[in-house]
Amino acid sequence: MQWVRQEHPVWGDPIDKTTSVGLGFDVEYTGTGIKVEVKGCRADIENLRLTEHEWDIAKQLGDSYCLAIVSRLDAEIPKVDLIFDPYRK
C-alpha cells in the first residue's frame, strides 16, 4: 500500500480489506474505487493462482479491478506489476 501511495497518489487512501472474507480483492482505493488483489512471489513470477471467486469479481469489475503482482520479495526493492482488467487480458 505504501508503494501505491508513492507511485499513484491520485488513487486516494487505501482501505485494507484483507480481514473481510469473500470480497475477491485485498485493497480498495477511495479516490477511484479501484479494487486490488495482491499476489506475492519470493523470486520472479512463476505461478499465480486466483480463486474462482476472485476471477468472477475481476470479470464483474472490469477496469476497476487490478491485479498487483509483487515479485522478488526477498530483494531489497521488490518489483510491482499492475494488471488492470486481468479477466479480459
N, CA, C and O atoms as CSV, one atom per row, in Angstrom:
chain,resi,resn,atom,element,x,y,z
A,1,MET,N,N,0.819,-1.187,0.000
A,1,MET,CA,C,0.000,0.000,0.000
A,1,MET,C,C,0.865,1.253,0.000
A,1,MET,O,O,0.501,2.265,-0.599
A,2,GLN,N,N,2.007,1.184,0.671
A,2,GLN,CA,C,2.914,2.324,0.688
A,2,GLN,C,C,3.428,2.620,-0.716
A,2,GLN,O,O,3.551,3.785,-1.094
A,3,TRP,N,N,3.729,1.575,-1.497
A,3,TRP,CA,C,4.217,1.757,-2.860
A,3,TRP,C,C,3.175,2.503,-3.695
A,3,TRP,O,O,3.517,3.427,-4.434
A,4,VAL,N,N,1.920,2.110,-3.582
A,4,VAL,CA,C,0.866,2.757,-4.365
A,4,VAL,C,C,0.688,4.204,-3.925
A,4,VAL,O,O,0.458,5.077,-4.762
A,5,ARG,N,N,0.789,4.469,-2.642
A,5,ARG,CA,C,0.692,5.858,-2.172
A,5,ARG,C,C,1.747,6.730,-2.846
A,5,ARG,O,O,1.481,7.881,-3.194
A,6,GLN,N,N,2.936,6.180,-3.026
A,6,GLN,CA,C,4.021,6.942,-3.650
A,6,GLN,C,C,3.875,7.012,-5.169
A,6,GLN,O,O,4.069,8.071,-5.765
A,7,GLU,N,N,3.536,5.899,-5.787
A,7,GLU,CA,C,3.503,5.819,-7.246
A,7,GLU,C,C,2.190,6.301,-7.870
A,7,GLU,O,O,2.185,6.786,-9.001
A,8,HIS,N,N,1.085,6.170,-7.145
A,8,HIS,CA,C,-0.238,6.519,-7.668
A,8,HIS,C,C,-1.057,7.271,-6.613
A,8,HIS,O,O,-2.101,6.779,-6.183
A,9,PRO,N,N,-0.602,8.450,-6.194
A,9,PRO,CA,C,-1.305,9.158,-5.117
A,9,PRO,C,C,-2.737,9.560,-5.472
A,9,PRO,O,O,-3.559,9.758,-4.577
A,10,VAL,N,N,-3.046,9.683,-6.764
A,10,VAL,CA,C,-4.406,10.074,-7.162
A,10,VAL,C,C,-5.430,8.982,-6.885
A,10,VAL,O,O,-6.632,9.242,-6.932
A,11,TRP,N,N,-4.976,7.769,-6.597
A,11,TRP,CA,C,-5.912,6.691,-6.291
A,11,TRP,C,C,-6.654,6.960,-4.985
A,11,TRP,O,O,-7.738,6.419,-4.767
A,12,GLY,N,N,-6.085,7.782,-4.124
A,12,GLY,CA,C,-6.716,8.068,-2.831
A,12,GLY,C,C,-6.200,7.153,-1.749
A,12,GLY,O,O,-5.234,6.414,-1.940
A,13,ASP,N,N,-6.859,7.215,-0.609
A,13,ASP,CA,C,-6.433,6.424,0.545
A,13,ASP,C,C,-6.827,4.961,0.371
A,13,ASP,O,O,-7.943,4.654,-0.048
A,14,PRO,N,N,-5.899,4.064,0.697
A,14,PRO,CA,C,-6.215,2.636,0.615
A,14,PRO,C,C,-7.004,2.177,1.838
A,14,PRO,O,O,-6.773,2.628,2.960
A,15,ILE,N,N,-7.929,1.280,1.590
A,15,ILE,CA,C,-8.668,0.639,2.675
A,15,ILE,C,C,-8.317,-0.847,2.626
A,15,ILE,O,O,-8.616,-1.535,1.650
A,16,ASP,N,N,-7.684,-1.325,3.683
A,16,ASP,CA,C,-7.287,-2.729,3.766
A,16,ASP,C,C,-8.528,-3.582,3.988
A,16,ASP,O,O,-9.221,-3.432,4.993
A,17,LYS,N,N,-8.802,-4.471,3.051
A,17,LYS,CA,C,-9.976,-5.335,3.126
A,17,LYS,C,C,-9.605,-6.795,3.396
A,17,LYS,O,O,-10.442,-7.689,3.266
A,18,THR,N,N,-8.346,-7.028,3.772
A,18,THR,CA,C,-7.887,-8.406,3.939
A,18,THR,C,C,-8.570,-9.136,5.091
A,18,THR,O,O,-8.558,-10.366,5.136
A,19,THR,N,N,-9.154,-8.405,6.007
A,19,THR,CA,C,-9.847,-9.076,7.109
A,19,THR,C,C,-11.300,-9.415,6.747
A,19,THR,O,O,-11.975,-10.136,7.482
A,20,SER,N,N,-11.768,-8.895,5.623
A,20,SER,CA,C,-13.124,-9.207,5.149
A,20,SER,C,C,-13.063,-10.424,4.242
A,20,SER,O,O,-12.290,-10.456,3.285
A,21,VAL,N,N,-13.866,-11.408,4.541
A,21,VAL,CA,C,-13.845,-12.659,3.785
A,21,VAL,C,C,-14.820,-12.578,2.614
A,21,VAL,O,O,-15.933,-12.071,2.749
A,22,GLY,N,N,-14.380,-13.087,1.463
A,22,GLY,CA,C,-15.275,-13.252,0.327
A,22,GLY,C,C,-15.448,-12.063,-0.588
A,22,GLY,O,O,-16.348,-12.072,-1.427
A,23,LEU,N,N,-14.616,-11.033,-0.459
A,23,LEU,CA,C,-14.751,-9.875,-1.339
A,23,LEU,C,C,-14.158,-10.118,-2.726
A,23,LEU,O,O,-14.672,-9.615,-3.725
A,24,GLY,N,N,-13.081,-10.887,-2.780
A,24,GLY,CA,C,-12.410,-11.126,-4.052
A,24,GLY,C,C,-11.319,-10.121,-4.356
A,24,GLY,O,O,-10.778,-10.105,-5.461
A,25,PHE,N,N,-10.991,-9.279,-3.382
A,25,PHE,CA,C,-9.889,-8.320,-3.519
A,25,PHE,C,C,-9.375,-7.972,-2.129
A,25,PHE,O,O,-10.043,-8.217,-1.125
A,26,ASP,N,N,-8.164,-7.389,-2.086
A,26,ASP,CA,C,-7.500,-7.113,-0.810
A,26,ASP,C,C,-7.546,-5.650,-0.375
A,26,ASP,O,O,-7.575,-5.350,0.819
A,27,VAL,N,N,-7.552,-4.738,-1.358
A,27,VAL,CA,C,-7.457,-3.312,-1.053
A,27,VAL,C,C,-8.426,-2.549,-1.952
A,27,VAL,O,O,-8.591,-2.871,-3.129
A,28,GLU,N,N,-9.058,-1.538,-1.374
A,28,GLU,CA,C,-9.924,-0.643,-2.151
A,28,GLU,C,C,-9.386,0.775,-1.991
A,28,GLU,O,O,-8.956,1.159,-0.903
A,29,TYR,N,N,-9.408,1.552,-3.071
A,29,TYR,CA,C,-8.906,2.928,-3.041
A,29,TYR,C,C,-10.068,3.903,-3.130
A,29,TYR,O,O,-10.871,3.850,-4.062
A,30,THR,N,N,-10.149,4.802,-2.140
A,30,THR,CA,C,-11.289,5.702,-2.001
A,30,THR,C,C,-11.407,6.703,-3.142
A,30,THR,O,O,-12.520,7.061,-3.526
A,31,GLY,N,N,-10.300,7.158,-3.688
A,31,GLY,CA,C,-10.341,8.201,-4.715
A,31,GLY,C,C,-10.866,7.724,-6.055
A,31,GLY,O,O,-11.392,8.521,-6.833
A,32,THR,N,N,-10.731,6.432,-6.339
A,32,THR,CA,C,-11.081,5.921,-7.666
A,32,THR,C,C,-12.030,4.740,-7.632
A,32,THR,O,O,-12.637,4.408,-8.650
A,33,GLY,N,N,-12.171,4.100,-6.482
A,33,GLY,CA,C,-12.986,2.891,-6.409
A,33,GLY,C,C,-12.277,1.667,-6.962
A,33,GLY,O,O,-12.898,0.619,-7.134
A,34,ILE,N,N,-10.990,1.785,-7.240
A,34,ILE,CA,C,-10.215,0.653,-7.747
A,34,ILE,C,C,-10.099,-0.398,-6.648
A,34,ILE,O,O,-9.812,-0.085,-5.493
A,35,LYS,N,N,-10.329,-1.650,-7.037
A,35,LYS,CA,C,-10.161,-2.781,-6.129
A,35,LYS,C,C,-8.925,-3.545,-6.577
A,35,LYS,O,O,-8.756,-3.816,-7.765
A,36,VAL,N,N,-8.065,-3.892,-5.631
A,36,VAL,CA,C,-6.791,-4.523,-5.949
A,36,VAL,C,C,-6.666,-5.861,-5.242
A,36,VAL,O,O,-6.863,-5.959,-4.030
A,37,GLU,N,N,-6.339,-6.882,-6.005
A,37,GLU,CA,C,-5.982,-8.191,-5.465
A,37,GLU,C,C,-4.467,-8.284,-5.521
A,37,GLU,O,O,-3.877,-8.083,-6.582
A,38,VAL,N,N,-3.828,-8.584,-4.398
A,38,VAL,CA,C,-2.369,-8.633,-4.318
A,38,VAL,C,C,-1.912,-10.086,-4.269
A,38,VAL,O,O,-2.421,-10.892,-3.491
A,39,LYS,N,N,-0.942,-10.395,-5.118
A,39,LYS,CA,C,-0.306,-11.716,-5.123
A,39,LYS,C,C,1.193,-11.499,-5.009
A,39,LYS,O,O,1.742,-10.598,-5.643
A,40,GLY,N,N,1.853,-12.314,-4.208
A,40,GLY,CA,C,3.279,-12.158,-3.992
A,40,GLY,C,C,4.077,-13.382,-4.379
A,40,GLY,O,O,3.604,-14.514,-4.287
A,41,CYS,N,N,5.309,-13.127,-4.818
A,41,CYS,CA,C,6.256,-14.181,-5.196
A,41,CYS,C,C,7.608,-13.841,-4.584
A,41,CYS,O,O,8.052,-12.696,-4.668
A,42,ARG,N,N,8.257,-14.806,-3.980
A,42,ARG,CA,C,9.567,-14.558,-3.372
A,42,ARG,C,C,10.630,-14.212,-4.413
A,42,ARG,O,O,11.469,-13.342,-4.180
A,43,ALA,N,N,10.597,-14.877,-5.537
A,43,ALA,CA,C,11.588,-14.620,-6.589
A,43,ALA,C,C,10.846,-13.980,-7.769
A,43,ALA,O,O,9.980,-13.126,-7.578
A,44,ASP,N,N,11.191,-14.395,-8.969
A,44,ASP,CA,C,10.458,-13.934,-10.138
A,44,ASP,C,C,9.122,-14.662,-10.210
A,44,ASP,O,O,8.907,-15.654,-9.514
A,45,ILE,N,N,8.245,-14.169,-11.042
A,45,ILE,CA,C,6.911,-14.755,-11.162
A,45,ILE,C,C,7.015,-16.136,-11.782
A,45,ILE,O,O,7.597,-16.307,-12.854
A,46,GLU,N,N,6.453,-17.107,-11.107
A,46,GLU,CA,C,6.400,-18.463,-11.637
A,46,GLU,C,C,4.949,-18.880,-11.837
A,46,GLU,O,O,4.532,-19.169,-12.958
A,47,ASN,N,N,4.194,-18.910,-10.772
A,47,ASN,CA,C,2.787,-19.299,-10.826
A,47,ASN,C,C,1.967,-18.333,-9.988
A,47,ASN,O,O,2.389,-17.898,-8.916
A,48,LEU,N,N,0.803,-18.011,-10.493
A,48,LEU,CA,C,-0.152,-17.231,-9.722
A,48,LEU,C,C,-1.476,-17.967,-9.747
A,48,LEU,O,O,-1.857,-18.566,-10.752
A,49,ARG,N,N,-2.157,-17.910,-8.643
A,49,ARG,CA,C,-3.464,-18.561,-8.578
A,49,ARG,C,C,-4.490,-17.573,-8.058
A,49,ARG,O,O,-4.324,-16.962,-7.003
A,50,LEU,N,N,-5.544,-17.439,-8.825
A,50,LEU,CA,C,-6.704,-16.687,-8.371
A,50,LEU,C,C,-7.787,-17.695,-8.037
A,50,LEU,O,O,-7.942,-18.708,-8.719
A,51,THR,N,N,-8.524,-17.412,-6.996
A,51,THR,CA,C,-9.652,-18.279,-6.698
A,51,THR,C,C,-10.728,-18.053,-7.762
A,51,THR,O,O,-10.697,-17.064,-8.494
A,52,GLU,N,N,-11.654,-18.963,-7.832
A,52,GLU,CA,C,-12.758,-18.802,-8.780
A,52,GLU,C,C,-13.535,-17.520,-8.460
A,52,GLU,O,O,-13.976,-16.809,-9.363
A,53,HIS,N,N,-13.696,-17.237,-7.171
A,53,HIS,CA,C,-14.408,-16.023,-6.768
A,53,HIS,C,C,-13.641,-14.766,-7.188
A,53,HIS,O,O,-14.247,-13.824,-7.700
A,54,GLU,N,N,-12.317,-14.735,-6.982
A,54,GLU,CA,C,-11.508,-13.591,-7.410
A,54,GLU,C,C,-11.643,-13.379,-8.913
A,54,GLU,O,O,-11.754,-12.243,-9.376
A,55,TRP,N,N,-11.635,-14.467,-9.671
A,55,TRP,CA,C,-11.772,-14.402,-11.121
A,55,TRP,C,C,-13.142,-13.850,-11.510
A,55,TRP,O,O,-13.243,-13.038,-12.429
A,56,ASP,N,N,-14.197,-14.286,-10.818
A,56,ASP,CA,C,-15.547,-13.780,-11.082
A,56,ASP,C,C,-15.648,-12.279,-10.786
A,56,ASP,O,O,-16.267,-11.532,-11.543
A,57,ILE,N,N,-15.041,-11.852,-9.689
A,57,ILE,CA,C,-15.060,-10.425,-9.333
A,57,ILE,C,C,-14.266,-9.623,-10.366
A,57,ILE,O,O,-14.680,-8.526,-10.741
A,58,ALA,N,N,-13.147,-10.148,-10.823
A,58,ALA,CA,C,-12.372,-9.475,-11.874
A,58,ALA,C,C,-13.226,-9.293,-13.127
A,58,ALA,O,O,-13.180,-8.244,-13.768
A,59,LYS,N,N,-13.990,-10.299,-13.465
A,59,LYS,CA,C,-14.876,-10.226,-14.632
A,59,LYS,C,C,-15.940,-9.149,-14.426
A,59,LYS,O,O,-16.200,-8.353,-15.327
A,60,GLN,N,N,-16.555,-9.123,-13.245
A,60,GLN,CA,C,-17.622,-8.165,-12.952
A,60,GLN,C,C,-17.133,-6.721,-12.923
A,60,GLN,O,O,-17.810,-5.824,-13.426
A,61,LEU,N,N,-15.956,-6.495,-12.332
A,61,LEU,CA,C,-15.477,-5.128,-12.122
A,61,LEU,C,C,-14.727,-4.545,-13.316
A,61,LEU,O,O,-14.586,-3.326,-13.414
A,62,GLY,N,N,-14.250,-5.380,-14.212
A,62,GLY,CA,C,-13.572,-4.883,-15.413
A,62,GLY,C,C,-12.384,-3.991,-15.094
A,62,GLY,O,O,-11.471,-4.399,-14.376
A,63,ASP,N,N,-12.395,-2.766,-15.630
A,63,ASP,CA,C,-11.270,-1.837,-15.459
A,63,ASP,C,C,-11.080,-1.369,-14.018
A,63,ASP,O,O,-10.037,-0.798,-13.698
A,64,SER,N,N,-12.051,-1.595,-13.150
A,64,SER,CA,C,-11.920,-1.190,-11.749
A,64,SER,C,C,-11.191,-2.230,-10.910
A,64,SER,O,O,-10.930,-2.008,-9.728
A,65,TYR,N,N,-10.864,-3.362,-11.519
A,65,TYR,CA,C,-10.167,-4.449,-10.807
A,65,TYR,C,C,-8.723,-4.478,-11.277
A,65,TYR,O,O,-8.441,-4.458,-12.475
A,66,CYS,N,N,-7.832,-4.525,-10.328
A,66,CYS,CA,C,-6.402,-4.533,-10.637
A,66,CYS,C,C,-5.732,-5.693,-9.897
A,66,CYS,O,O,-5.935,-5.885,-8.698
A,67,LEU,N,N,-4.948,-6.443,-10.624
A,67,LEU,CA,C,-4.130,-7.495,-10.035
A,67,LEU,C,C,-2.737,-6.916,-9.828
A,67,LEU,O,O,-2.073,-6.526,-10.789
A,68,ALA,N,N,-2.300,-6.860,-8.586
A,68,ALA,CA,C,-0.963,-6.357,-8.251
A,68,ALA,C,C,-0.076,-7.554,-7.950
A,68,ALA,O,O,-0.306,-8.284,-6.987
A,69,ILE,N,N,0.933,-7.747,-8.777
A,69,ILE,CA,C,1.857,-8.856,-8.590
A,69,ILE,C,C,3.156,-8.285,-8.026
A,69,ILE,O,O,3.855,-7.515,-8.684
A,70,VAL,N,N,3.457,-8.678,-6.808
A,70,VAL,CA,C,4.674,-8.212,-6.141
A,70,VAL,C,C,5.655,-9.378,-6.151
A,70,VAL,O,O,5.443,-10.389,-5.481
A,71,SER,N,N,6.729,-9.225,-6.920
A,71,SER,CA,C,7.722,-10.288,-7.027
A,71,SER,C,C,9.058,-9.814,-6.468
A,71,SER,O,O,9.253,-8.638,-6.162
A,72,ARG,N,N,9.960,-10.765,-6.350
A,72,ARG,CA,C,11.289,-10.503,-5.765
A,72,ARG,C,C,11.163,-9.980,-4.337
A,72,ARG,O,O,11.836,-9.027,-3.944
A,73,LEU,N,N,10.294,-10.621,-3.581
A,73,LEU,CA,C,10.071,-10.198,-2.198
A,73,LEU,C,C,11.324,-10.316,-1.336
A,73,LEU,O,O,11.447,-9.631,-0.321
A,74,ASP,N,N,12.240,-11.169,-1.732
A,74,ASP,CA,C,13.484,-11.318,-0.968
A,74,ASP,C,C,14.505,-10.238,-1.318
A,74,ASP,O,O,15.519,-10.106,-0.632
A,75,ALA,N,N,14.255,-9.471,-2.368
A,75,ALA,CA,C,15.193,-8.428,-2.790
A,75,ALA,C,C,15.000,-7.172,-1.937
A,75,ALA,O,O,13.990,-7.015,-1.251
A,76,GLU,N,N,15.983,-6.297,-1.997
A,76,GLU,CA,C,15.886,-5.046,-1.258
A,76,GLU,C,C,14.716,-4.203,-1.756
A,76,GLU,O,O,14.012,-3.572,-0.967
A,77,ILE,N,N,14.517,-4.200,-3.079
A,77,ILE,CA,C,13.405,-3.462,-3.673
A,77,ILE,C,C,12.562,-4.437,-4.482
A,77,ILE,O,O,12.967,-4.839,-5.573
A,78,PRO,N,N,11.408,-4.823,-3.975
A,78,PRO,CA,C,10.541,-5.733,-4.732
A,78,PRO,C,C,10.045,-5.077,-6.018
A,78,PRO,O,O,10.058,-3.853,-6.152
A,79,LYS,N,N,9.613,-5.901,-6.946
A,79,LYS,CA,C,9.068,-5.432,-8.221
A,79,LYS,C,C,7.549,-5.520,-8.146
A,79,LYS,O,O,7.005,-6.508,-7.652
A,80,VAL,N,N,6.863,-4.485,-8.637
A,80,VAL,CA,C,5.406,-4.463,-8.626
A,80,VAL,C,C,4.908,-4.309,-10.058
A,80,VAL,O,O,5.284,-3.370,-10.759
A,81,ASP,N,N,4.063,-5.235,-10.482
A,81,ASP,CA,C,3.407,-5.160,-11.781
A,81,ASP,C,C,1.911,-5.038,-11.543
A,81,ASP,O,O,1.336,-5.795,-10.761
A,82,LEU,N,N,1.285,-4.085,-12.218
A,82,LEU,CA,C,-0.154,-3.882,-12.112
A,82,LEU,C,C,-0.822,-4.312,-13.408
A,82,LEU,O,O,-0.411,-3.905,-14.495
A,83,ILE,N,N,-1.847,-5.132,-13.285
A,83,ILE,CA,C,-2.602,-5.586,-14.454
A,83,ILE,C,C,-4.055,-5.203,-14.216
A,83,ILE,O,O,-4.737,-5.793,-13.379
A,84,PHE,N,N,-4.520,-4.204,-14.966
A,84,PHE,CA,C,-5.916,-3.807,-14.874
A,84,PHE,C,C,-6.753,-4.701,-15.776
A,84,PHE,O,O,-6.315,-5.096,-16.857
A,85,ASP,N,N,-7.946,-5.012,-15.327
A,85,ASP,CA,C,-8.889,-5.852,-16.054
A,85,ASP,C,C,-8.235,-7.176,-16.488
A,85,ASP,O,O,-8.236,-7.516,-17.671
A,86,PRO,N,N,-7.679,-7.913,-15.519
A,86,PRO,CA,C,-6.976,-9.157,-15.869
A,86,PRO,C,C,-7.867,-10.196,-16.527
A,86,PRO,O,O,-7.376,-11.041,-17.275
A,87,TYR,N,N,-9.154,-10.150,-16.268
A,87,TYR,CA,C,-10.055,-11.125,-16.869
A,87,TYR,C,C,-10.031,-11.008,-18.392
A,87,TYR,O,O,-9.963,-12.017,-19.094
A,88,ARG,N,N,-10.085,-9.802,-18.891
A,88,ARG,CA,C,-10.112,-9.597,-20.329
A,88,ARG,C,C,-8.729,-9.701,-20.970
A,88,ARG,O,O,-8.615,-9.865,-22.185
A,89,LYS,N,N,-7.684,-9.606,-20.156
A,89,LYS,CA,C,-6.329,-9.734,-20.687
A,89,LYS,C,C,-5.897,-11.175,-20.659
A,89,LYS,O,O,-4.780,-11.493,-21.067
